């Protein structure tokens, strides 16, 4: 049975997010609003992030919804609408976002595809993409594409959707340009790549005049590694990095399970090419489950859930995207496998911990990449967090 909208009437939430001074500077650092899904409760929790310290303050949360398991979460660039994917009911809830960060449920949930999982909004804010792990496509997985109505946030599935995306697609991302889309397929250990065709690029040969369409890039899918579970792109859209938590490694790393695949992105076609030396691994630690690239595109962080030596840090070689493990890595720090995400200023790294029912917060040295715990971390979410989004 689909989620009953009447059960999801949202309590208005307020969060005072002031500005403050920090980091040894007299320059004020604006705060941010953020949202995290509480998967087991069918709720979304409002967070306030102090722009100077990175400290997270929990605000209100939406009432628990029966039979709901919110997983995927996506926020429009305008911060007008928030979309939460109910993986248990295969539906999408639409929330209007007020200036103070409060959420209001807008209409009834929209029916999604089979096994609806992760979500992302394109950089223009015109389209929402949702991965369907079982799907209806010939390969057993697909991606649904919805146009977003300006002013109302109403979703309308585009012609031709859902688009085949190989077996079991999960995490999905856009390049910063919005031109290419990539999704991981853990069962196959591959990355599926697509050209995206919004109205601005409908005249391109790959799009043939269609809008909102996904077209596979040449030679997709691309082999990554066993269990490929999460991916991140650098700020220049030149390099894509993928964590493979179940991959075995050759000597001298045979005692370490899991690695990071690195690809260069063809700027014209979106085709991926394996970077020399890939996959890259750490000297210790096991099974990184999620990954993040800092906004300066200097470092890659691969995170292992709950194990010691759980934060791997690599420096990115600017000329070719190859990775070099930094001094001190792996770092024995509390972590998690739910998500790894930098705030919009690039000062703080947040990691979702399922076992700790919290968000771990870190600063990092911009020269060495070494992470340091934010005062007050971990920040409790009360129950296991699912997905995090941070407003601009």
C-alpha positions in Angstrom: 0.0 0.0 0.0 1.4 3.4 -0.9 2.1 5.9 1.8 -0.9 7.8 3.2 -0.2 11.5 2.8 -2.5 12.2 5.7 -0.1 10.5 8.0 2.7 12.7 6.9 1.4 16.1 7.8 4.6 18.0 8.6 5.2 20.0 11.7 6.8 23.3 10.8 10.4 23.2 11.8 12.6 26.2 12.6 16.3 26.4 12.9 18.2 29.5 13.8 21.3 29.5 11.7 23.3 32.6 12.4 26.7 33.6 11.3 29.8 33.5 13.4 33.6 33.9 13.3 36.0 31.1 13.4 39.1 29.3 12.0 41.3 32.1 13.3 39.7 34.7 11.0 37.6 37.7 11.5 35.5 36.8 8.4 32.0 35.6 9.2 31.2 32.1 8.0 27.5 31.6 7.1 25.7 28.6 8.4 23.8 26.0 6.4 20.6 24.1 6.7 20.8 20.4 6.0 18.4 17.4 6.0 19.0 13.7 6.8 16.6 10.8 6.3 15.9 8.6 9.3 15.4 5.4 7.4 13.9 3.3 10.1 11.4 6.0 11.1 10.2 7.2 7.8 11.2 10.8 8.9 13.4 13.6 7.7 15.4 15.5 10.3 16.3 19.2 9.9 19.9 20.1 10.9 21.7 23.4 11.4 25.4 23.5 10.5 27.6 26.3 12.1 29.6 27.7 9.2 32.6 28.5 11.5 32.9 25.4 13.6 31.1 22.7 11.6 29.0 21.8 14.7 25.6 20.3 13.9 22.5 21.1 15.8 19.4 19.0 15.4 16.1 20.7 14.7 12.7 19.2 14.4 11.8 16.1 12.4 8.8 15.1 10.4 6.4 12.7 12.1 7.2 9.0 11.6 5.2 7.6 8.7 3.9 4.0 8.9 5.4 1.7 6.2 7.8 4.4 5.1 11.6 3.9 4.8 13.0 7.1 3.4 16.4 6.4 1.7 17.2 8.6 -1.3 17.0 12.4 -0.7 17.5 15.3 -3.1 17.2 19.0 -2.8 16.7 21.5 -5.6 19.4 24.1 -6.1 16.8 26.8 -5.4 16.1 25.1 -2.0 12.4 25.2 -2.8 11.7 21.5 -2.8 13.0 18.4 -1.1 12.3 14.9 -2.5 12.4 11.8 -0.3 12.4 8.3 -1.8 10.4 5.8 0.2 12.2 2.5 -0.7 9.7 0.3 1.1 6.6 1.7 -0.8 8.3 2.7 -4.0 7.1 6.2 -3.8 8.5 9.8 -3.7 7.3 12.4 -1.2 7.6 16.1 -2.2 8.3 18.7 0.5 8.1 22.4 0.1 11.0 24.2 1.9 10.3 27.5 3.7 12.9 30.2 4.2 13.5 29.0 7.8 14.1 25.4 6.6 10.7 24.1 7.7 9.1 21.4 5.5 5.6 21.1 4.2 4.3 18.0 2.5 3.1 18.9 -1.0 0.3 16.7 -2.3 0.3 12.9 -2.3 3.4 10.7 -2.8 4.3 10.0 -6.4 4.5 6.4 -7.6 8.1 5.4 -8.3 9.8 2.5 -10.0 10.5 -1.0 -8.6 13.1 -0.9 -5.9 13.3 2.9 -5.9 16.5 3.7 -4.1 18.8 6.8 -4.5 17.9 10.2 -6.0 19.6 13.3 -7.5 18.4 16.6 -8.9 20.2 17.9 -12.0 22.2 21.2 -11.6 19.5 23.2 -13.3 16.9 22.0 -10.8 14.6 20.9 -13.7 14.8 17.1 -13.3 14.8 14.5 -10.6 16.5 11.1 -11.3 15.8 8.0 -9.2 17.5 4.7 -9.4 15.4 1.5 -9.3 17.3 -1.5 -8.2 15.0 -4.1 -9.7 13.3 -2.0 -12.3 11.3 -3.1 -15.4 14.1 -2.9 -17.9 15.7 -5.9 -19.7 18.8 -5.8 -17.5 16.9 -5.8 -14.2 17.5 -2.2 -13.2 16.7 1.3 -14.5 16.6 5.0 -13.8 13.4 7.0 -13.7 13.5 10.7 -14.8 10.9 13.2 -13.7 10.5 16.8 -14.8 10.1 19.3 -11.9 7.4 21.9 -12.3 8.6 25.4 -11.5 6.8 26.9 -8.6 5.0 23.7 -7.4 7.7 21.0 -7.5 5.2 18.6 -9.1 6.9 15.6 -10.8 6.0 14.3 -14.2 7.8 11.3 -15.7 9.4 12.1 -19.0 8.7 10.2 -22.2 10.8 7.1 -22.4 11.4 6.8 -18.7 12.5 4.6 -17.0 15.8 4.1 -18.8 17.7 0.8 -18.7 20.6 1.1 -16.3 21.9 -2.5 -15.9 21.3 -4.7 -12.9 20.8 -3.1 -9.5 21.8 0.5 -9.9 22.1 2.3 -6.5 24.1 5.5 -5.9 23.8 8.1 -8.7 25.5 11.5 -9.5 25.7 14.2 -12.0 28.9 15.8 -13.2 29.0 19.5 -12.1 28.2 20.5 -15.7 25.1 18.4 -15.7 26.1 16.8 -18.9 26.8 13.3 -17.7 25.2 10.9 -15.2 26.9 7.9 -13.5 25.5 5.2 -11.3 27.1 2.2 -9.6 25.9 -1.4 -10.0 27.2 -3.2 -7.0 26.1 -6.7 -8.1 28.0 -6.4 -11.3 30.9 -4.3 -10.0 30.5 -1.7 -12.7 29.7 1.9 -13.4 26.9 2.8 -15.8 27.4 6.1 -17.7 24.8 8.3 -19.5 24.6 11.5 -21.5 21.8 13.7 -20.1 19.7 15.7 -22.4 17.9 18.7 -20.8 16.3 21.3 -23.2 19.6 23.3 -23.4 21.3 20.3 -25.1 18.5 18.7 -27.0 20.1 19.6 -30.3 23.2 17.5 -29.5 23.6 14.4 -31.7 23.2 12.1 -28.7 19.9 13.7 -27.8 18.2 13.8 -31.1 15.9 16.6 -30.0 14.6 14.7 -26.9 14.6 16.3 -23.5 15.1 14.7 -20.1 16.5 11.6 -21.8 19.4 9.4 -20.7 21.5 7.9 -23.4 24.4 5.4 -22.6 27.8 6.9 -23.1 30.1 4.8 -25.4 31.2 1.4 -24.0 29.1 1.7 -20.9 29.1 0.0 -18.4 32.6 0.2 -17.2 34.3 -2.4 -14.9 35.2 -1.1 -11.5 35.5 -3.8 -8.9 33.5 -6.2 -6.7 30.6 -4.6 -4.8 31.2 -1.1 -6.4 29.0 0.9 -3.9 29.6 4.7 -4.1 31.2 7.2 -6.4 32.4 10.8 -6.5 33.6 13.3 -9.2 36.3 16.0 -8.9 35.4 19.6 -9.2 36.6 19.9 -12.8 34.7 16.9 -14.0 37.9 15.3 -15.2 38.0 12.3 -12.8 35.6 9.8 -11.3 36.4 7.7 -8.3 34.5 4.6 -7.1 34.9 2.5 -4.0 34.8 -1.3 -4.3 34.3 -2.8 -0.8 34.5 -6.4 -1.8 37.5 -6.3 -4.1 40.6 -8.4 -3.4 44.0 -6.9 -4.0 47.3 -8.2 -5.3 50.5 -8.2 -3.2 51.6 -6.3 -1.2 48.0 -5.3 -0.4 46.5 -8.8 -0.3 45.6 -8.4 3.4 43.5 -5.4 2.6 40.0 -5.9 1.3 38.5 -3.2 -0.9 40.0 -0.5 -3.1 39.3 2.7 -5.1 38.9 2.7 -8.9 39.9 5.9 -10.7 38.7 6.9 -14.2 39.3 9.9 -16.5 36.1 11.4 -18.0 36.1 12.2 -21.8 34.8 15.8 -21.8 33.0 15.2 -25.2 31.4 11.8 -24.8 31.5 10.9 -21.1 33.3 7.7 -21.8 35.4 6.5 -18.8 39.1 5.4 -19.1 40.9 3.7 -16.3 43.7 5.8 -14.8 47.2 4.2 -14.7 47.7 2.5 -11.4 44.0 2.0 -10.7 42.6 0.5 -8.5 44.3 2.2 -5.5 44.3 0.8 -2.0 45.5 1.5 1.5 48.1 -0.2 3.6 45.5 -1.2 6.2 41.8 -1.2 6.9 39.0 -3.0 5.1 36.1 -2.5 2.9 35.5 1.2 2.2 31.8 1.7 1.6 31.5 5.4 0.7 33.7 8.1 -0.8 34.1 11.9 -1.1 36.3 14.3 -3.0 37.0 17.6 -1.2 35.8 20.7 -3.1 39.3 21.8 -3.9 39.8 18.5 -5.7 43.0 17.8 -3.8 42.0 14.8 -1.8 39.9 11.6 -2.0 38.5 10.1 1.2 37.3 6.5 1.3 35.4 5.5 4.4 35.0 2.1 6.0 32.0 1.5 8.3 32.8 0.9 11.9 36.3 -0.6 11.6 39.6 0.7 12.9 41.8 2.5 10.5 38.5 3.5 8.9 39.4 6.7 6.9 41.6 6.4 3.9 43.0 9.6 2.4 44.6 10.0 -1.0 46.1 13.0 -2.7 44.9 13.5 -6.3 47.7 14.0 -8.9 46.3 17.0 -10.8 47.8 16.1 -14.2 46.3 12.6 -14.5 44.0 11.9 -11.5 46.2 9.1 -10.0 46.0 8.7 -6.2 48.8 8.7 -3.7 48.0 7.7 -0.1 48.9 10.6 2.3 51.2 10.4 5.3 49.3 8.9 8.3 46.6 7.3 6.3 44.7 5.2 7.1 43.4 7.2 10.0 41.9 5.3 12.9 38.8 7.4 13.3 35.1 6.7 14.0 33.3 6.6 10.6 30.4 4.9 8.9 29.2 3.6 5.6 25.9 5.5 5.0 27.4 8.6 3.3 30.4 10.9 3.1 29.8 14.5 2.2 31.5 17.8 2.4 29.7 21.0 3.3 29.2 23.6 0.6 32.2 25.6 1.7 34.5 22.6 1.7 35.6 23.1 5.3 33.9 20.0 6.9 33.5 16.4 6.1 30.4 14.5 7.4 30.1 10.8 7.6 26.9 8.8 8.3 27.2 6.1 11.0 24.5 3.5 11.0 25.8 1.7 14.1 26.4 4.9 16.0 23.0 6.4 14.9 25.0 9.6 14.3 26.9 11.9 12.0 30.6 12.0 12.4 32.1 15.4 11.7 35.7 16.3 10.7 37.8 19.2 9.6 40.9 18.5 7.5 44.3 20.0 6.8 44.2 21.6 3.3 47.9 20.9 2.8 48.1 17.3 4.1 44.5 16.1 4.0 44.7 14.9 7.6 41.3 14.9 9.2 40.6 16.1 12.8 37.4 15.6 14.8 35.0 18.5 15.1 34.2 19.5 18.7 31.0 17.7 19.8 31.2 15.0 17.2 29.5 12.5 16.8 26.2 14.4 16.4 23.3 12.1 17.3 20.5 11.5 14.9 18.6 9.3 17.4 18.4 6.5 14.9 20.4 5.3 11.9 20.8 8.1 9.3 20.1 7.3 5.7 21.1 10.1 3.3 22.2 13.7 3.9 21.8 16.8 1.7 23.3 20.3 2.6 21.8 23.5 1.2 24.0 26.1 -0.5 
